[in-house]
Amino acid sequence: MNQVTEQSSAPGKAVGRLLGLSAIGIFIFFIPISLQGKTSIPLDHMVGWLRGALGEAGAGWYAMAMILAGAVYPLITGRWKQSLTDRVFLLLKWLGVVAGILALTGAGPAALQTPDMLPFLFNKLVISVGLIVPIGSVFLAFLVGYGLLEAIGILVQKLMQPIWRTPGRSAIDAVASFVGSYSIGLLITNRVYVSGHYSAREAAIIATGFSTVSATFMIIVAKTLGLMAIWNQYFWLTLLITFVVTAITVRLPPLSRLDNQAQHREPACENGNRLGIAWQSGLEIAEQAPSLGKNVVDNFKDGLVMTISILPSIMSVGLIGLLVAKYTPMFDWLGYLFYPVTWLWGVEDGMLLSKATASGLAEMFLPALLMAEADFVARFAAGVVCVSSILFFSASIPCILATRLPLKVGTLVLVWFIRAFLSLLLAIPVAMLIAP
């Protein structure tokens, strides 16, 4: 009798997890609510409440502790010894510690303490990222841990090969990367590639076309650009543009010329009711998933590691990027490559948007930082380009170089340029259509 009860309750538990826990994740990330006169998604409200509880001083010291932990972490793990890239980034992380101390204390050259330099970078970006990534990682457990993404993956499986030229299984990888994080996405991609289930071309497409920053990072971009009032439009349109750009990029060199031989090819898609198969797949994952407590703890640990890994680099590379943007013509020169697009659409802040787009190669947040005071069309376009261009030197490019994927720096920079150009070309008219 007990065995019968167990068997009958297991599907009920799986259904509760798939529908109930996934619904909580959807609510936290995608359903705007109004609290104290402010309309935003629940995650943003939570971060705002925590920052208010900590106070500006407390939040600053917390961010500084995370930056210092991030600089010490590679020394403890020994990872800094693995490659020249890791050693360079260890140096950048310690430069981030110095920059963080200067921002916190107000010391140092006056040029660094102007409102658009260290104070802006530290208070508007670093503290926000430092709070939102750990909190967001907790609730990602609801969104990605109980079968929702697997069910979605089955539903879109038929689209992957003809549109993006990747196997059906990459649908889960793609969506998980977008909702979770590029680092987790790259980890999955590298593992599948090394095991022979992705070709070099397929792995490169996924790494450069889907492994973008997470939804939690997008919230920071949207807040910086004043786009939280249209969060759902911003999120879904950015996702759409990112995937459209990927569909175009896979058909162009250098990605189209990479080797497409894989040791283990994916079997033909099962026949039958795709919705039913997706439902069953989601239920299986929900049933096999660890307990909510374990999932939350594991996600929180991953979120903390990610936080300490990126904050020092954001602080150092972000500051270098801001200094280069303000005091050198480098991004002006690079910006001319994108100016034909902004000129074509008649954007009011066309040259500034072109320059901001070019700055994204250094750090994905820089376009948002540079365009924070621009008109709506330029701000929205910058927000899309931040995410859709995917590749940047402060984090994603070193992560890709640390994998076994056959991608060199020159290839990655060329793919970045193509993605940024196409993203700008699509984002500007979309922004014009939805402009208030």
C-alpha positions in Angstrom: 0.0 0.0 0.0 2.8 2.4 0.9 4.5 1.6 -2.4 1.4 2.4 -4.4 1.0 5.7 -2.5 4.7 6.6 -3.2 4.3 5.9 -6.9 1.1 7.9 -7.2 2.4 10.9 -5.2 5.7 11.2 -7.2 4.0 12.5 -10.4 2.0 14.9 -8.3 5.2 16.2 -6.7 6.8 16.6 -10.1 3.8 18.5 -11.4 3.9 20.8 -8.3 7.6 21.5 -8.9 7.3 22.1 -12.6 4.3 24.3 -12.4 4.6 25.8 -8.9 8.3 26.5 -8.5 8.8 27.5 -12.2 5.8 29.9 -11.8 7.6 31.5 -8.8 10.7 32.0 -10.9 8.7 33.6 -13.7 7.0 35.9 -11.2 10.3 37.0 -9.6 12.0 37.8 -12.9 9.2 38.8 -15.3 6.0 40.1 -13.5 6.2 43.9 -12.7 4.5 44.9 -9.4 4.1 48.4 -7.8 5.5 49.0 -4.3 5.7 52.4 -2.7 5.1 54.2 -6.0 7.7 52.2 -7.9 6.8 49.7 -10.6 9.4 47.0 -11.2 10.0 43.2 -11.1 10.1 41.7 -7.6 13.8 40.9 -7.8 14.5 44.6 -8.3 12.3 45.5 -5.3 14.2 43.0 -3.1 17.6 44.4 -4.1 16.4 48.0 -3.5 15.1 47.0 0.0 18.4 45.2 0.9 20.5 48.2 -0.3 18.3 50.5 1.8 18.7 48.3 4.8 22.5 48.2 4.4 22.8 52.0 3.9 25.2 53.5 1.4 28.2 53.0 3.7 27.3 49.4 4.4 26.6 48.6 0.7 30.0 50.2 -0.2 31.9 48.1 2.3 30.1 45.0 1.2 31.1 45.6 -2.4 34.7 46.3 -1.4 34.8 43.0 0.5 33.5 41.2 -2.6 36.2 42.9 -4.8 38.9 41.9 -2.3 37.6 38.4 -2.2 37.7 38.2 -6.0 41.3 39.3 -6.1 42.3 36.7 -3.4 40.3 33.8 -4.8 42.6 33.0 -7.8 45.6 33.0 -5.4 43.8 30.4 -3.2 42.7 28.2 -6.1 46.0 28.5 -8.0 44.0 29.3 -11.2 46.2 32.3 -11.9 49.0 30.0 -12.9 47.1 28.2 -15.7 47.6 30.7 -18.5 48.9 34.1 -19.5 45.3 35.3 -19.7 44.7 34.2 -16.1 47.8 36.1 -14.9 46.8 39.2 -16.8 43.4 39.1 -15.2 44.9 38.5 -11.7 46.7 41.8 -12.2 43.5 43.5 -13.4 41.6 42.2 -10.3 44.2 43.8 -8.0 44.0 47.0 -9.9 40.2 46.7 -9.2 41.0 46.5 -5.5 43.0 49.7 -5.7 40.2 51.4 -7.7 37.6 50.2 -5.2 39.6 51.6 -2.3 39.9 55.0 -4.1 36.1 55.0 -4.8 35.2 54.1 -1.2 37.6 56.6 0.4 37.3 59.4 -2.2 41.1 59.5 -2.3 43.3 59.7 -5.4 43.5 62.0 -8.4 40.6 64.5 -8.9 40.1 63.2 -12.5 39.1 59.8 -11.1 36.7 61.3 -8.6 34.5 63.2 -11.0 30.8 62.0 -10.9 31.1 60.1 -14.2 34.2 58.1 -13.2 34.8 56.1 -10.0 31.7 57.3 -8.1 29.4 56.4 -11.0 31.2 53.0 -11.6 31.2 52.0 -7.9 27.9 53.3 -6.7 25.7 52.7 -9.8 27.2 49.5 -11.1 29.5 47.6 -8.8 27.3 47.8 -5.7 24.2 47.0 -7.8 25.8 44.0 -9.4 27.3 42.8 -6.1 23.8 42.7 -4.6 21.7 41.5 -7.5 23.8 38.6 -8.7 23.7 36.6 -5.4 20.0 37.4 -4.8 19.2 36.7 -8.4 21.1 33.4 -8.3 18.9 32.2 -5.5 15.7 32.7 -7.5 17.3 31.3 -10.7 17.0 27.9 -8.8 13.2 28.2 -9.3 13.4 29.3 -13.0 16.1 26.8 -14.3 16.1 23.9 -11.8 12.7 22.2 -12.2 12.1 21.3 -15.8 10.8 24.6 -17.3 13.9 25.1 -19.6 14.0 21.5 -20.6 10.4 21.6 -21.6 11.0 24.8 -23.6 14.1 23.1 -25.2 11.9 20.2 -26.5 9.3 22.7 -27.9 11.9 24.7 -29.9 14.1 21.7 -30.9 12.8 21.7 -34.5 14.0 25.3 -34.9 17.6 24.9 -33.8 19.2 23.2 -36.9 17.5 25.1 -39.7 17.8 28.5 -38.0 20.9 28.4 -35.9 22.6 25.3 -37.3 23.0 23.7 -33.9 21.6 20.4 -32.5 18.3 20.3 -30.7 20.0 19.7 -27.4 21.6 23.2 -27.7 18.2 24.8 -27.2 18.5 24.1 -23.4 22.0 25.4 -23.5 21.0 28.5 -25.3 18.1 29.4 -23.0 19.9 28.4 -19.9 22.8 30.7 -20.9 20.5 33.6 -21.5 18.5 33.2 -18.2 21.4 31.8 -16.1 24.9 33.1 -17.0 27.5 32.9 -19.8 30.0 31.2 -17.5 27.6 28.3 -16.8 26.6 28.2 -20.4 30.3 28.1 -21.5 31.0 25.3 -19.0 28.2 23.2 -20.4 29.2 24.0 -24.0 32.9 23.0 -23.4 31.9 19.8 -21.7 29.6 18.7 -24.5 32.2 19.7 -27.1 35.0 17.8 -25.4 32.8 14.7 -25.2 32.3 14.9 -29.0 28.6 15.8 -29.2 29.2 19.3 -30.6 31.4 20.1 -33.7 33.8 23.0 -33.5 31.4 25.1 -35.4 28.4 24.2 -33.3 30.3 24.9 -30.1 31.6 28.2 -31.4 28.1 29.3 -32.4 26.7 28.5 -29.0 29.6 30.2 -27.1 29.5 33.4 -29.2 25.8 33.4 -30.0 23.9 32.3 -26.9 26.2 32.6 -23.9 25.3 36.1 -23.1 24.9 37.9 -19.7 22.1 36.7 -17.5 18.7 38.2 -16.8 20.1 39.6 -13.5 22.8 41.5 -15.4 20.2 42.8 -17.8 18.3 44.4 -14.9 21.5 46.4 -14.1 21.7 47.6 -17.7 18.0 48.5 -17.7 18.2 50.4 -14.4 21.3 52.3 -15.6 19.5 53.3 -18.8 16.2 54.1 -17.1 14.4 51.2 -19.0 12.9 49.4 -16.0 9.4 50.9 -16.8 9.4 48.8 -20.0 11.4 45.8 -18.5 9.4 43.1 -20.2 9.6 44.8 -23.6 13.3 45.3 -23.2 14.0 41.8 -22.1 12.0 39.9 -24.8 13.0 42.2 -27.6 16.7 41.9 -26.6 16.4 38.1 -26.5 14.7 38.2 -30.0 17.3 40.5 -31.5 20.2 38.5 -30.0 18.9 35.2 -31.5 18.2 36.9 -34.9 21.7 38.3 -35.0 23.0 34.8 -34.1 21.0 33.3 -37.0 22.7 35.7 -39.4 26.2 35.4 -37.9 26.3 31.6 -38.2 26.0 32.0 -42.0 29.0 34.4 -42.2 32.8 33.9 -41.9 34.5 33.2 -39.6 31.9 30.9 -37.9 30.7 29.4 -41.2 34.2 28.2 -42.0 34.9 26.3 -38.8 35.0 22.5 -38.9 31.5 20.9 -38.6 32.5 17.3 -37.8 31.2 15.9 -34.5 32.1 12.4 -33.1 28.5 11.8 -31.9 25.7 13.1 -33.9 22.3 13.8 -32.3 19.7 11.2 -33.3 16.7 12.2 -35.3 14.0 13.9 -33.3 11.3 11.7 -31.9 8.0 11.6 -33.6 4.7 12.2 -31.7 3.1 14.9 -29.7 5.8 17.4 -29.1 3.9 19.2 -26.4 3.3 15.9 -24.6 7.0 15.0 -24.9 8.0 18.4 -23.6 5.6 18.0 -20.7 7.0 14.5 -19.8 10.6 15.8 -20.2 9.9 18.7 -17.8 8.3 16.3 -15.3 11.2 13.9 -15.4 13.7 16.7 -14.7 11.4 18.1 -11.9 11.2 14.7 -10.3 14.9 14.0 -10.4 15.9 17.6 -9.3 17.5 18.0 -5.9 15.5 19.5 -3.1 14.7 23.2 -3.2 16.9 23.9 -0.2 20.0 22.2 -1.9 19.2 23.9 -5.2 19.0 27.3 -3.6 22.2 26.8 -1.6 24.1 25.6 -4.6 22.9 28.5 -6.8 23.8 31.0 -4.0 27.3 29.6 -3.8 27.7 29.9 -7.6 26.3 33.4 -7.4 28.8 34.4 -4.8 31.7 33.0 -6.8 30.5 34.7 -9.9 30.1 38.0 -8.0 33.6 38.0 -6.6 35.0 36.9 -10.0 33.4 39.7 -12.0 33.4 42.7 -9.6 37.2 43.4 -9.5 37.3 43.1 -13.3 34.3 45.4 -13.8 36.0 47.9 -11.5 39.4 47.8 -13.3 38.5 47.2 -16.9 35.4 49.5 -16.5 37.6 52.3 -15.2 40.2 51.8 -17.9 37.3 51.8 -20.5 35.8 55.0 -19.1 39.2 56.7 -19.0 39.9 55.6 -22.6 36.5 56.8 -23.7 36.9 60.2 -22.0 40.6 61.0 -22.6 41.5 59.2 -25.8 40.1 59.1 -29.3 40.3 55.2 -29.5 36.5 54.6 -29.2 35.9 57.6 -31.5 37.9 55.8 -34.2 36.3 52.5 -33.6 32.9 54.3 -33.4 33.2 55.4 -37.1 32.8 51.7 -38.0 29.3 51.9 -36.6 28.4 55.4 -37.5 26.9 54.4 -40.9 24.1 52.5 -39.0 23.2 55.4 -36.7 23.4 57.8 -39.7 21.1 55.6 -41.7 18.4 55.6 -39.0 18.9 59.3 -38.2 19.6 58.8 -34.5 19.9 62.1 -32.6 22.9 61.0 -30.5 24.3 59.0 -33.5 28.1 59.5 -33.0 27.8 59.1 -29.2 25.9 55.8 -29.7 28.5 54.6 -32.2 31.3 55.4 -29.8 29.4 53.7 -27.0 28.9 50.6 -29.1 32.6 50.4 -29.8 33.3 50.6 -26.1 31.4 47.4 -25.4 34.4 45.4 -26.6 36.2 46.4 -23.4 33.3 45.9 -21.0 29.7 45.1 -21.7 28.4 47.8 -19.3 30.2 50.7 -20.9 27.6 51.4 -23.6 25.0 51.7 -20.8 27.3 53.9 -18.7 28.0 56.2 -21.7 24.4 56.5 -22.9 22.7 56.9 -19.5 21.5 60.5 -20.3 20.7 60.1 -24.0 17.3 60.1 -25.6 15.1 57.0 -25.5 16.0 55.5 -28.9 19.8 55.7 -28.2 19.4 54.4 -24.6 17.3 51.4 -25.8 19.7 50.6 -28.7 22.6 50.8 -26.3 20.8 48.4 -23.9 20.3 45.9 -26.6 23.9 46.1 -27.9 25.2 45.6 -24.4 23.7 42.2 -24.3 23.4 41.1 -27.9 27.1 41.7 -28.8 27.9 39.0 -26.2 31.8 39.2 -26.4 33.8 41.6 -24.2 37.3 41.6 -22.8 36.5 42.0 -19.1 34.9 38.6 -18.8 33.3 36.6 -21.6 36.3 36.5 -24.0 38.8 35.3 -21.2 36.2 32.7 -20.3 36.0 31.4 -23.8 39.8 31.4 -24.2 40.0 29.3 -21.0 37.9 26.5 -22.6 39.0 23.9 -25.2 37.0 25.6 -28.0 39.1 26.4 -31.1 38.6 30.1 -31.0 41.4 32.7 -31.0 41.3 36.4 -30.0 41.2 37.7 -33.6 38.2 35.4 -34.4 36.4 36.6 -31.3 37.0 40.3 -32.1 35.7 39.8 -35.6 32.6 38.0 -34.4 32.0 40.8 -31.8 32.2 43.5 -34.6 29.6 41.6 -36.8 27.3 41.0 -33.8 27.5 44.7 -32.6 26.9 46.0 -36.1 23.9 43.8 -36.7 22.5 44.4 -33.2 22.7 48.2 -33.7 21.1 47.8 -37.2 18.1 46.0 -35.7 17.8 47.7 -32.3 17.4 51.3 -33.5 14.2 50.7 -35.6 12.7 48.6 -32.9 13.4 51.4 -30.4 11.7 53.9 -32.7 8.6 51.7 -32.9 8.2 51.4 -29.2 9.3 54.9 -28.2 6.9 56.7 -25.9 
